């Protein structure tokens, strides 16, 4: 400025100062036209030096004020930049602290930048990024907190308000650790909500099942607990509060108790109903209407009872059916008693024992007509006898099978005896061949008769020892019959041995009678005798002494000979006997024992064997 003043005052060019910058030269150059015009004007006006100096001082003062103002403006701008940078850095620090990224170099302002504007720009960009992260993090916190409050309100049973404003604490702590804590809490609440919802659905399903079986109104019962449990509105969540769960548990317990009570009532009605069905042989069409109710008697299927089966209407209908059948039973009591007695007789007949004589049909009908006995008591007495008979039938089953096997073996023995006396047994033909094969099998079976008898006797004695009573078969003690059978077989063997000895004696007598007819050989003078065989003697050597007509002796008193077998036809010999009809001497033995036991119940003397010795001897003599 001094050079400008000197130029104006002294009309001389300003000296070039060493070290002056290019900026000053440019400034003077830009003011040169104005200075030249001002100097010309002062010269024309005739300004004095003092006036010129005063005006130059004013000009310098004015320039100083302009510079000062500019400096002050630059200083203020710098201060504002420093203030803005500090605020931005403070906010960045707060945000990084809230977000938990204070130690991250990514969110640091570069302090080595020369320009304040660049530093402020960098801080501003970083601040915008952090603000976006804070907004996103705040939204996550708000959503999670809202879900937590919603689930907590559902569990507590209160209404949930839509308040998504951030809390004061959330603005200062938006770290990942706190967000994970919120997420963990939310996961716990969601799991608890799922468990509660599962329990509620289980209870509601169980209530629906119980109401279906009991015939109750499901919607009315559920509405008393909570109206939202049966509504299908997706906007209304299912109630999972403690109050709802408690009420549902109480309803389930109440309905379960009611179910057990009604099941007991129905069972009390169904048990006599089934008994009356069995007693009166009710048709299937009549039973079909109560088959669902009868399912209550099967505990394994109690949980799958049909719909409405335990309703009061169903129970009442069952009770009315029982009353109807009871009235019908009173009018058919005689028929029912006779039917049960016939069942008892059939069971006893299959066991070959006599039924209890206290409930014979004639006596039972007389007692019912006289009114001396309650028909129900008489029916119960017969039922007890049937139960005992069934139990004894089961215990006698094994022995009865052995008896049938023994009777069949005896029948085969009798058939073999008849077959052996048949003169046409060796004839040609299909029937004869079949009979010969049967005879071979019969001999194998007959060989097993002693073992069968011994086994049967041991089992029978064991049964008697266990039951403390004799084993009766058609009124006779089976052990005594078996003993008599064994004795009869021994006598049969003795008879056979005696017949063999008699045969030997007859053979010797025949040889002595034929001795005088022997011729002495001619031309030898001495030595030996030559005997011509006799055709009759050769026929007598045929071994056909015959068997006894039975392996067990007959209990009938019979004196008939053994010549009856020769008069039978071939068809009669080929036809097998039936053990069920009592064929064979073993059946006759049991029948004879029954007759003897009927005459004297305390006596077991069943020896009534027909002595066929003389007739058998005469048969052998006729064969010789």
HUMOSUL-V64429 format. One record per residue. N is the residue number from 1. RES is the residue in three letters. SS is DSSP state (alpha for helix, beta for strand, coil for the rest). PHI is phi in degrees with one decimal (NA if undefined). PSI is psi in whole degrees, 0 to 359 (NA if undefined). Layout:
N_RES_SS_PHI_PSI / N_RES_SS_PHI_PSI
//
This chain:
1_UNK_coil_NA_329 / 2_UNK_alpha_-63.8_321 / 3_UNK_alpha_-65.3_325 / 4_UNK_alpha_-66.1_318 / 5_UNK_alpha_-65.8_318 / 6_UNK_alpha_-61.6_322 / 7_UNK_alpha_-65.4_321 / 8_UNK_alpha_-70.8_325 / 9_UNK_alpha_-81.6_315 / 10_UNK_alpha_-108.3_4 / 11_UNK_coil_52.6_51 / 12_UNK_coil_-135.4_154 / 13_UNK_coil_-73.9_144 / 14_UNK_coil_-69.2_143 / 15_UNK_coil_-74.2_142 / 16_UNK_coil_-79.7_116 / 17_UNK_coil_-82.7_137 / 18_UNK_coil_-68.5_139 / 19_UNK_coil_84.0_6 / 20_UNK_coil_-73.2_142 / 21_UNK_coil_-81.5_166 / 22_UNK_alpha_-66.4_338 / 23_UNK_alpha_-71.7_321 / 24_UNK_alpha_-67.2_318 / 25_UNK_alpha_-59.8_319 / 26_UNK_alpha_-65.9_324 / 27_UNK_alpha_-65.1_315 / 28_UNK_alpha_-65.1_320 / 29_UNK_alpha_-60.5_322 / 30_UNK_alpha_-71.9_336 / 31_UNK_alpha_-96.0_354 / 32_UNK_alpha_-58.6_314 / 33_UNK_alpha_-59.9_321 / 34_UNK_alpha_-67.9_317 / 35_UNK_alpha_-63.6_319 / 36_UNK_alpha_-63.1_319 / 37_UNK_alpha_-67.0_321 / 38_UNK_alpha_-66.2_320 / 39_UNK_alpha_-65.9_322 / 40_UNK_alpha_-65.7_319 / 41_UNK_alpha_-65.4_317 / 42_UNK_alpha_-64.8_324 / 43_UNK_alpha_-66.5_318 / 44_UNK_alpha_-66.0_324 / 45_UNK_alpha_-74.5_324 / 46_UNK_coil_89.6_40 / 47_UNK_coil_-66.0_145 / 48_UNK_coil_-86.5_173 / 49_UNK_alpha_-65.2_316 / 50_UNK_alpha_-61.0_318 / 51_UNK_alpha_-66.1_321 / 52_UNK_alpha_-64.6_320 / 53_UNK_alpha_-65.0_319 / 54_UNK_alpha_-63.3_315 / 55_UNK_alpha_-69.1_328 / 56_UNK_alpha_-67.1_320 / 57_UNK_alpha_-63.9_322 / 58_UNK_alpha_-64.9_319 / 59_UNK_alpha_-63.6_320 / 60_UNK_alpha_-65.4_319 / 61_UNK_alpha_-63.6_320 / 62_UNK_alpha_-63.5_320 / 63_UNK_alpha_-65.2_321 / 64_UNK_alpha_-63.3_319 / 65_UNK_alpha_-64.1_321 / 66_UNK_alpha_-64.5_316 / 67_UNK_alpha_-61.7_317 / 68_UNK_alpha_-62.1_320 / 69_UNK_alpha_-64.5_319 / 70_UNK_alpha_-65.0_320 / 71_UNK_alpha_-64.6_318 / 72_UNK_alpha_-63.6_321 / 73_UNK_alpha_-64.1_317 / 74_UNK_alpha_-64.4_321 / 75_UNK_alpha_-65.3_318 / 76_UNK_alpha_-64.2_320 / 77_UNK_alpha_-63.1_319 / 78_UNK_alpha_-63.3_319 / 79_UNK_alpha_-62.1_318 / 80_UNK_alpha_-62.4_320 / 81_UNK_alpha_-64.3_318 / 82_UNK_alpha_-63.2_320 / 83_UNK_alpha_-65.6_315 / 84_UNK_alpha_-63.2_320 / 85_UNK_alpha_-64.8_320 / 86_UNK_alpha_-65.5_318 / 87_UNK_alpha_-64.0_318 / 88_UNK_alpha_-63.7_317 / 89_UNK_alpha_-64.5_322 / 90_UNK_alpha_-64.7_317 / 91_UNK_alpha_-66.1_321 / 92_UNK_alpha_-60.8_317 / 93_UNK_alpha_-63.5_318 / 94_UNK_alpha_-64.2_317 / 95_UNK_alpha_-66.7_317 / 96_UNK_alpha_-64.3_324 / 97_UNK_alpha_-66.6_317 / 98_UNK_alpha_-65.7_323 / 99_UNK_alpha_-84.6_353 / 100_UNK_coil_77.1_28 / 101_UNK_coil_-121.9_32 / 102_UNK_coil_-67.5_336 / 103_UNK_coil_-94.2_5 / 104_UNK_coil_-87.6_132 / 105_UNK_alpha_-75.6_349 / 106_UNK_alpha_-66.8_329 / 107_UNK_alpha_-105.3_38 / 108_UNK_coil_-111.5_141 / 109_UNK_coil_-82.9_138 / 110_UNK_coil_-75.5_106 / 111_UNK_coil_-82.0_352 / 112_UNK_coil_-87.4_3 / 113_UNK_coil_-75.0_136 / 114_UNK_coil_-72.1_314 / 115_UNK_coil_-81.6_137 / 116_UNK_alpha_-70.4_325 / 117_UNK_alpha_-61.8_321 / 118_UNK_alpha_-65.9_320 / 119_UNK_alpha_-66.1_319 / 120_UNK_alpha_-66.3_318 / 121_UNK_alpha_-61.0_316 / 122_UNK_alpha_-62.5_317 / 123_UNK_alpha_-63.5_320 / 124_UNK_alpha_-63.8_316 / 125_UNK_alpha_-63.4_317 / 126_UNK_alpha_-64.4_322 / 127_UNK_alpha_-66.1_320 / 128_UNK_alpha_-62.5_318 / 129_UNK_alpha_-62.8_317 / 130_UNK_alpha_-68.5_324 / 131_UNK_alpha_-64.7_321 / 132_UNK_alpha_-64.7_319 / 133_UNK_alpha_-64.1_320 / 134_UNK_alpha_-65.1_319 / 135_UNK_alpha_-63.0_316 / 136_UNK_alpha_-64.4_317 / 137_UNK_alpha_-64.7_320 / 138_UNK_alpha_-63.8_322 / 139_UNK_alpha_-64.5_319 / 140_UNK_alpha_-61.5_315 / 141_UNK_alpha_-61.8_318 / 142_UNK_alpha_-65.0_316 / 143_UNK_alpha_-63.3_315 / 144_UNK_alpha_-66.8_317 / 145_UNK_alpha_-64.7_322 / 146_UNK_alpha_-64.2_319 / 147_UNK_alpha_-66.6_322 / 148_UNK_alpha_-63.4_313 / 149_UNK_alpha_-64.5_324 / 150_UNK_alpha_-65.7_313 / 151_UNK_alpha_-66.2_320 / 152_UNK_alpha_-61.5_320 / 153_UNK_alpha_-65.7_321 / 154_UNK_alpha_-64.3_320 / 155_UNK_alpha_-68.1_321 / 156_UNK_alpha_-78.5_343 / 157_UNK_coil_84.0_24 / 158_UNK_coil_-116.4_166 / 159_UNK_coil_-77.2_152 / 160_UNK_coil_-112.9_123 / 161_UNK_coil_-88.5_145 / 162_UNK_coil_-83.2_85 / 163_UNK_coil_-118.1_99 / 164_UNK_coil_-101.9_9 / 165_UNK_coil_-68.5_139 / 166_UNK_coil_-69.1_144 / 167_UNK_coil_-78.9_162 / 168_UNK_alpha_-64.2_322 / 169_UNK_alpha_-71.6_332 / 170_UNK_alpha_-70.3_330 / 171_UNK_alpha_-70.1_335 / 172_UNK_alpha_-97.4_347 / 173_UNK_coil_-138.7_92 / 174_UNK_coil_-115.2_32 / 175_UNK_coil_-74.5_160 / 176_UNK_alpha_-63.1_324 / 177_UNK_alpha_-62.0_314 / 178_UNK_alpha_-68.1_323 / 179_UNK_alpha_-63.3_321 / 180_UNK_alpha_-65.4_324 / 181_UNK_alpha_-62.4_317 / 182_UNK_alpha_-62.7_318 / 183_UNK_alpha_-64.8_320 / 184_UNK_alpha_-63.3_318 / 185_UNK_alpha_-63.8_319 / 186_UNK_alpha_-64.8_320 / 187_UNK_alpha_-63.1_320 / 188_UNK_alpha_-63.6_316 / 189_UNK_alpha_-66.1_321 / 190_UNK_alpha_-64.2_320 / 191_UNK_alpha_-64.4_317 / 192_UNK_alpha_-63.8_321 / 193_UNK_alpha_-63.3_318 / 194_UNK_alpha_-62.2_318 / 195_UNK_alpha_-64.1_317 / 196_UNK_alpha_-65.2_319 / 197_UNK_alpha_-63.6_321 / 198_UNK_alpha_-63.2_318 / 199_UNK_alpha_-64.9_318 / 200_UNK_alpha_-62.3_316 / 201_UNK_alpha_-64.7_321 / 202_UNK_alpha_-61.7_313 / 203_UNK_alpha_-63.8_317 / 204_UNK_alpha_-64.7_319 / 205_UNK_alpha_-63.4_318 / 206_UNK_alpha_-65.9_320 / 207_UNK_alpha_-62.3_319 / 208_UNK_alpha_-63.2_317 / 209_UNK_alpha_-64.1_316 / 210_UNK_alpha_-65.3_318 / 211_UNK_alpha_-63.5_325 / 212_UNK_alpha_-66.4_317 / 213_UNK_alpha_-71.5_321 / 214_UNK_alpha_-82.9_350 / 215_UNK_coil_74.5_27 / 216_UNK_coil_-96.2_164 / 217_UNK_coil_-81.7_110 / 218_UNK_alpha_-66.5_317 / 219_UNK_alpha_-65.9_319 / 220_UNK_alpha_-64.0_320 / 221_UNK_alpha_-70.0_320 / 222_UNK_alpha_-71.3_327 / 223_UNK_alpha_-63.2_329 / 224_UNK_alpha_-67.3_333 / 225_UNK_alpha_-82.6_304 / 226_UNK_coil_-163.6_130 / 227_UNK_alpha_-65.1_335 / 228_UNK_alpha_-81.6_2 / 229_UNK_alpha_-77.0_336 / 230_UNK_coil_-115.0_356 / 231_UNK_coil_-79.7_142 / 232_UNK_coil_-98.7_21 / 233_UNK_coil_-76.2_117 / 234_UNK_coil_-68.1_340 / 235_UNK_coil_-74.7_341 / 236_UNK_coil_-105.3_114 / 237_UNK_coil_-71.3_155 / 238_UNK_coil_-69.9_136 / 239_UNK_coil_-70.4_127 / 240_UNK_coil_-125.9_23 / 241_UNK_coil_-71.9_166 / 242_UNK_alpha_-62.0_324 / 243_UNK_alpha_-63.4_316 / 244_UNK_alpha_-63.6_316 / 245_UNK_alpha_-63.0_320 / 246_UNK_alpha_-64.4_315 / 247_UNK_alpha_-65.7_321 / 248_UNK_alpha_-63.6_319 / 249_UNK_alpha_-61.4_319 / 250_UNK_alpha_-66.1_320 / 251_UNK_alpha_-65.2_318 / 252_UNK_alpha_-63.0_316 / 253_UNK_alpha_-62.1_318 / 254_UNK_alpha_-64.3_315 / 255_UNK_alpha_-68.4_324 / 256_UNK_alpha_-64.2_317 / 257_UNK_alpha_-63.1_318 / 258_UNK_alpha_-64.5_323 / 259_UNK_alpha_-64.2_315 / 260_UNK_alpha_-62.3_320 / 261_UNK_alpha_-64.5_314 / 262_UNK_alpha_-70.7_326 / 263_UNK_alpha_-62.1_320 / 264_UNK_alpha_-64.4_318 / 265_UNK_alpha_-62.1_315 / 266_UNK_alpha_-66.4_322 / 267_UNK_alpha_-64.6_321 / 268_UNK_alpha_-63.4_331 / 269_UNK_alpha_-86.2_328 / 270_UNK_alpha_-77.7_324 / 271_UNK_alpha_-56.9_306 / 272_UNK_alpha_-65.7_333 / 273_UNK_alpha_-64.7_315 / 274_UNK_alpha_-65.4_320 / 275_UNK_alpha_-61.9_318 / 276_UNK_alpha_-67.2_323 / 277_UNK_alpha_-58.2_309 / 278_UNK_alpha_-64.7_324 / 279_UNK_alpha_-70.3_321 / 280_UNK_alpha_-102.2_4 / 281_UNK_coil_53.2_53 / 282_UNK_coil_-64.8_142 / 283_UNK_coil_-68.7_162 / 284_UNK_alpha_-64.1_325 / 285_UNK_alpha_-63.1_323 / 286_UNK_alpha_-72.3_328 / 287_UNK_alpha_-80.9_336 / 288_UNK_alpha_-59.5_326 / 289_UNK_coil_-68.7_345 / 290_UNK_coil_-120.2_15 / 291_UNK_alpha_-66.3_323 / 292_UNK_alpha_-65.0_321 / 293_UNK_alpha_-69.4_326 / 294_UNK_alpha_-68.9_343 / 295_UNK_alpha_-66.0_345 / 296_UNK_alpha_-68.4_344 / 297_UNK_alpha_-79.8_352 / 298_UNK_coil_-104.3_100 / 299_UNK_alpha_-60.7_328 / 300_UNK_alpha_-65.1_336 / 301_UNK_alpha_-111.2_21 / 302_UNK_alpha_-67.1_331 / 303_UNK_alpha_-78.5_350 / 304_UNK_alpha_-118.3_42 / 305_UNK_coil_-69.4_153 / 306_UNK_coil_-71.6_165 / 307_UNK_coil_-66.2_131 / 308_UNK_coil_72.3_11 / 309_UNK_coil_-70.7_334 / 310_UNK_coil_-103.8_18 / 311_UNK_coil_-72.1_157 / 312_UNK_alpha_-63.8_328 / 313_UNK_alpha_-65.7_319 / 314_UNK_alpha_-66.8_319 / 315_UNK_alpha_-64.2_317 / 316_UNK_alpha_-63.8_320 / 317_UNK_alpha_-63.5_320 / 318_UNK_alpha_-64.9_317 / 319_UNK_alpha_-63.1_321 / 320_UNK_alpha_-65.0_324 / 321_UNK_alpha_-66.3_322 / 322_UNK_alpha_-64.0_317 / 323_UNK_alpha_-62.3_320 / 324_UNK_alpha_-64.2_315 / 325_UNK_alpha_-68.2_328 / 326_UNK_alpha_-65.8_317 / 327_UNK_alpha_-65.1_322 / 328_UNK_alpha_-68.6_326 / 329_UNK_alpha_-64.9_322 / 330_UNK_alpha_-61.3_325 / 331_UNK_alpha_-78.9_342 / 332_UNK_coil_-112.6_23 / 333_UNK_alpha_-65.4_320 / 334_UNK_alpha_-61.5_314 / 335_UNK_alpha_-61.1_320 / 336_UNK_alpha_-69.3_321 / 337_UNK_alpha_-63.6_315 / 338_UNK_alpha_-64.1_324 / 339_UNK_alpha_-66.0_317 / 340_UNK_alpha_-68.4_324 / 341_UNK_alpha_-63.9_320 / 342_UNK_alpha_-63.7_321 / 343_UNK_alpha_-62.3_319 / 344_UNK_alpha_-62.9_317 / 345_UNK_alpha_-65.7_323 / 346_UNK_alpha_-64.5_319 / 347_UNK_alpha_-65.4_316 / 348_UNK_alpha_-66.7_325 / 349_UNK_alpha_-65.1_322 / 350_UNK_alpha_-67.1_336 / 351_UNK_alpha_-92.9_353 / 352_UNK_coil_61.2_43 / 353_UNK_coil_-128.7_161 / 354_UNK_coil_-87.8_133 / 355_UNK_coil_-70.1_168 / 356_UNK_coil_-64.6_129 / 357_UNK_alpha_-80.5_354 / 358_UNK_alpha_-74.3_344 / 359_UNK_alpha_-124.2_36 / 360_UNK_coil_-62.8_152 / 361_UNK_alpha_-55.4_315 / 362_UNK_alpha_-61.4_317 / 363_UNK_alpha_-69.0_320 / 364_UNK_alpha_-64.5_315 / 365_UNK_alpha_-64.8_321 / 366_UNK_alpha_-63.8_320 / 367_UNK_alpha_-66.4_321 / 368_UNK_alpha_-67.7_317 / 369_UNK_alpha_-65.6_324 / 370_UNK_alpha_-77.1_342 / 371_UNK_coil_77.8_10 / 372_UNK_coil_-75.3_339 / 373_UNK_coil_-130.3_139 / 374_UNK_coil_-72.0_127 / 375_UNK_alpha_-57.6_326 / 376_UNK_alpha_-65.9_320 / 377_UNK_alpha_-65.9_320 / 378_UNK_alpha_-63.4_320 / 379_UNK_alpha_-63.8_319 / 380_UNK_alpha_-64.5_322 / 381_UNK_alpha_-63.8_318 / 382_UNK_alpha_-66.4_322 / 383_UNK_alpha_-62.9_321 / 384_UNK_alpha_-63.5_319 / 385_UNK_alpha_-63.9_322 / 386_UNK_alpha_-65.3_318 / 387_UNK_alpha_-62.7_316 / 388_UNK_alpha_-65.1_320 / 389_UNK_alpha_-63.8_319 / 390_UNK_alpha_-63.6_320 / 391_UNK_alpha_-65.8_319 / 392_UNK_alpha_-69.6_324 / 393_UNK_alpha_-61.3_320 / 394_UNK_alpha_-65.7_321 / 395_UNK_alpha_-71.9_332 / 396_UNK_alpha_-89.7_358 / 397_UNK_alpha_-58.7_312 / 398_UNK_alpha_-64.2_317 / 399_UNK_alpha_-68.0_322 / 400_UNK_alpha_-63.3_322 / 401_UNK_alpha_-62.7_319 / 402_UNK_alpha_-64.8_323 / 403_UNK_alpha_-64.8_315 / 404_UNK_alpha_-60.3_321 / 405_UNK_alpha_-64.1_320 / 406_UNK_alpha_-66.4_317 / 407_UNK_alpha_-64.5_322 / 408_UNK_alpha_-64.8_321 / 409_UNK_alpha_-64.3_320 / 410_UNK_alpha_-65.1_322 / 411_UNK_alpha_-64.7_319 / 412_UNK_alpha_-63.7_324 / 413_UNK_alpha_-65.6_318 / 414_UNK_alpha_-63.9_318 / 415_UNK_alpha_-62.7_321 / 416_UNK_alpha_-64.8_321 / 417_UNK_alpha_-61.6_316 / 418_UNK_alpha_-65.6_325 / 419_UNK_alpha_-68.7_325 / 420_UNK_alpha_-69.2_335 / 421_UNK_coil_-93.9_3 / 422_UNK_coil_-82.1_123 / 423_UNK_coil_-72.2_340 / 424_UNK_coil_-99.0_18 / 425_UNK_coil_-71.1_336 / 426_UNK_coil_-98.4_11 / 427_UNK_coil_-73.4_163 / 428_UNK_coil_-81.3_152 / 429_UNK_coil_137.8_157 / 430_UNK_alpha_-66.0_321 / 431_UNK_alpha_-64.1_319 / 432_UNK_alpha_-65.2_320 / 433_UNK_alpha_-65.2_319 / 434_UNK_alpha_-63.5_321 / 435_UNK_alpha_-66.4_323 / 436_UNK_alpha_-65.1_320 / 437_UNK_alpha_-64.5_320 / 438_UNK_alpha_-66.0_324 / 439_UNK_alpha_-64.2_321 / 440_UNK_alpha_-62.7_316 / 441_UNK_alpha_-65.9_322 / 442_UNK_alpha_-63.8_321 / 443_UNK_alpha_-62.7_323 / 444_UNK_alpha_-64.9_318 / 445_UNK_alpha_-67.2_319 / 446_UNK_alpha_-63.0_326 / 447_UNK_alpha_-62.1_336 / 448_UNK_coil_-90.9_357 / 449_UNK_alpha_-60.6_314 / 450_UNK_alpha_-59.1_319 / 451_UNK_alpha_-66.4_321 / 452_UNK_alpha_-62.8_318 / 453_UNK_alpha_-66.0_315 / 454_UNK_alpha_-62.3_316 / 455_UNK_alpha_-62.5_316 / 456_UNK_alpha_-63.0_321 / 457_UNK_alpha_-67.6_318 / 458_UNK_alpha_-64.4_319 / 459_UNK_alpha_-66.8_321 / 460_UNK_alpha_-65.5_316 / 461_UNK_alpha_-62.9_322 / 462_UNK_alpha_-64.9_320 / 463_UNK_alpha_-63.6_316 / 464_UNK_alpha_-64.7_323 / 465_UNK_alpha_-65.9_324 / 466_UNK_alpha_-74.9_319 / 467_UNK_alpha_-89.2_348 / 468_UNK_coil_60.5_38 / 469_UNK_coil_-159.8_157 / 470_UNK_coil_-72.2_151 / 471_UNK_coil_-89.5_109 / 472_UNK_beta_-98.0_143 / 473_UNK_beta_-137.2_111 / 474_UNK_coil_55.6_40 / 475_UNK_coil_84.5_355 / 476_UNK_beta_-112.5_150 / 477_UNK_beta_-74.9_125 / 478_UNK_alpha_-64.3_324 / 479_UNK_alpha_-62.2_318 / 480_UNK_alpha_-65.4_320 / 481_UNK_alpha_-63.1_318 / 482_UNK_alpha_-65.9_320 / 483_UNK_alpha_-61.0_316 / 484_UNK_alpha_-64.3_324 / 485_UNK_alpha_-62.4_316 / 486_UNK_alpha_-63.6_318 / 487_UNK_alpha_-64.0_321 / 488_UNK_alpha_-64.0_321 / 489_UNK_alpha_-66.4_323 / 490_UNK_alpha_-63.8_317 / 491_UNK_alpha_-65.2_326 / 492_UNK_alpha_-64.2_316 / 493_UNK_alpha_-63.2_321 / 494_UNK_alpha_-65.1_321 / 495_UNK_alpha_-63.9_318 / 496_UNK_alpha_-63.0_318 / 497_UNK_alpha_-62.2_319 / 498_UNK_alpha_-65.4_322 / 499_UNK_alpha_-66.3_321 / 500_UNK_alpha_-62.7_320 / 501_UNK_alpha_-65.5_319 / 502_UNK_alpha_-62.1_323 / 503_UNK_alpha_-64.2_318 / 504_UNK_alpha_-62.6_319 / 505_UNK_alpha_-63.9_317 / 506_UNK_alpha_-63.9_325 / 507_UNK_alpha_-65.4_317 / 508_UNK_alpha_-63.1_316 / 509_UNK_alpha_-61.8_322 / 510_UNK_alpha_-66.6_321 / 511_UNK_alpha_-65.6_322 / 512_UNK_alpha_-67.1_323 / 513_UNK_alpha_-67.3_332 / 514_UNK_coil_-89.6_359 / 515_UNK_alpha_-62.3_314 / 516_UNK_alpha_-61.7_339 / 517_UNK_alpha_-86.1_1 / 518_UNK_coil_-73.2_140 / 519_UNK_beta_-102.4_138 / 520_UNK_beta_-81.2_139 / 521_UNK_coil_-71.8_139 / 522_UNK_coil_-88.6_144 / 523_UNK_coil_87.2_359 / 524_UNK_coil_-107.0_337 / 525_UNK_coil_76.3_355 / 526_UNK_coil_-173.1_258 / 527_UNK_coil_-9.7_265 / 528_UNK_coil_-107.5_169 / 529_UNK_beta_-105.7_148 / 530_UNK_beta_-115.9_125 / 531_UNK_coil_-114.3_130 / 532_UNK_coil_-90.3_125 / 533_UNK_coil_-66.6_141 / 534_UNK_coil_-93.2_130 / 535_UNK_alpha_-59.7_323 / 536_UNK_alpha_-65.8_324 / 537_UNK_alpha_-66.1_323 / 538_UNK_alpha_-65.5_324 / 539_UNK_alpha_-68.8_326 / 540_UNK_alpha_-70.0_341 / 541_UNK_coil_-78.0_354 / 542_UNK_coil_-67.2_126 / 543_UNK_coil_-88.4_99 / 544_UNK_coil_-145.9_59 / 545_UNK_coil_-69.7_341 / 546_UNK_coil_84.1_151 / 547_UNK_coil_-96.2_169 / 548_UNK_coil_-71.6_156 / 549_UNK_coil_-77.7_2 / 550_UNK_coil_-165.1_150 / 551_UNK_coil_-80.6_336 / 552_UNK_coil_-120.3_138 / 553_UNK_coil_-70.5_153 / 554_UNK_coil_-82.6_142 / 555_UNK_coil_-86.3_359 / 556_UNK_coil_-85.4_149 / 557_UNK_coil_-85.1_104 / 558_UNK_coil_-133.3_138 / 559_UNK_coil_-118.7_16 / 560_UNK_coil_-73.3_151 / 561_UNK_coil_-80.6_182 / 562_UNK_alpha_-94.0_13 / 563_UNK_alpha_-84.6_0 / 564_UNK_alpha_-72.4_336 / 565_UNK_alpha_-72.0_332 / 566_UNK_alpha_-72.1_340 / 567_UNK_alpha_-85.6_356 / 568_UNK_coil_-76.4_153 / 569_UNK_coil_-85.1_166 / 570_UNK_alpha_-64.9_327 / 571_UNK_alpha_-65.8_321 / 572_UNK_alpha_-66.2_324 / 573_UNK_alpha_-70.2_326 / 574_UNK_alpha_-78.1_340 / 575_UNK_coil_-82.6_122 / 576_UNK_coil_-72.6_152 / 577_UNK_coil_-88.8_157 / 578_UNK_coil_-104.1_126 / 579_UNK_alpha_-69.9_333 / 580_UNK_alpha_-67.1_332 / 581_UNK_alpha_-87.4_4 / 582_UNK_coil_80.8_22 / 583_UNK_coil_-70.1_152 / 584_UNK_coil_93.5_156 / 585_UNK_alpha_-69.5_336 / 586_UNK_alpha_-65.6_319 / 587_UNK_alpha_-64.4_320 / 588_UNK_alpha_-63.6_324 / 589_UNK_alpha_-62.3_315 / 590_UNK_alpha_-66.1_322 / 591_UNK_alpha_-66.7_320 / 592_UNK_alpha_-64.9_321 / 593_UNK_alpha_-64.8_322 / 594_UNK_alpha_-63.6_319 / 595_UNK_alpha_-64.3_319 / 596_UNK_alpha_-67.5_322 / 597_UNK_alpha_-70.4_331 / 598_UNK_alpha_-67.8_326 / 599_UNK_alpha_-73.9_323 / 600_UNK_coil_-145.1_103 / 601_UNK_coil_-69.6_335 / 602_UNK_coil_-88.9_353 / 603_UNK_coil_-103.5_141 / 604_UNK_coil_-120.9_34 / 605_UNK_coil_-90.8_100 / 606_UNK_coil_-107.5_23 / 607_UNK_coil_-84.3_107 / 608_UNK_coil_-145.8_52 / 609_UNK_coil_-81.0_135 / 610_UNK_coil_-74.8_122 / 611_UNK_coil_-82.0_104 / 612_UNK_coil_-106.7_24 / 613_UNK_alpha_-65.4_311 / 614_UNK_alpha_-65.7_318 / 615_UNK_alpha_-65.8_323 / 616_UNK_alpha_-67.7_322 / 617_UNK_alpha_-63.6_319 / 618_UNK_alpha_-66.0_326 / 619_UNK_alpha_-65.8_318 / 620_UNK_alpha_-64.8_322 / 621_UNK_alpha_-65.1_322 / 622_UNK_alpha_-67.6_325 / 623_UNK_alpha_-67.5_327 / 624_UNK_coil_-70.3_NA
//
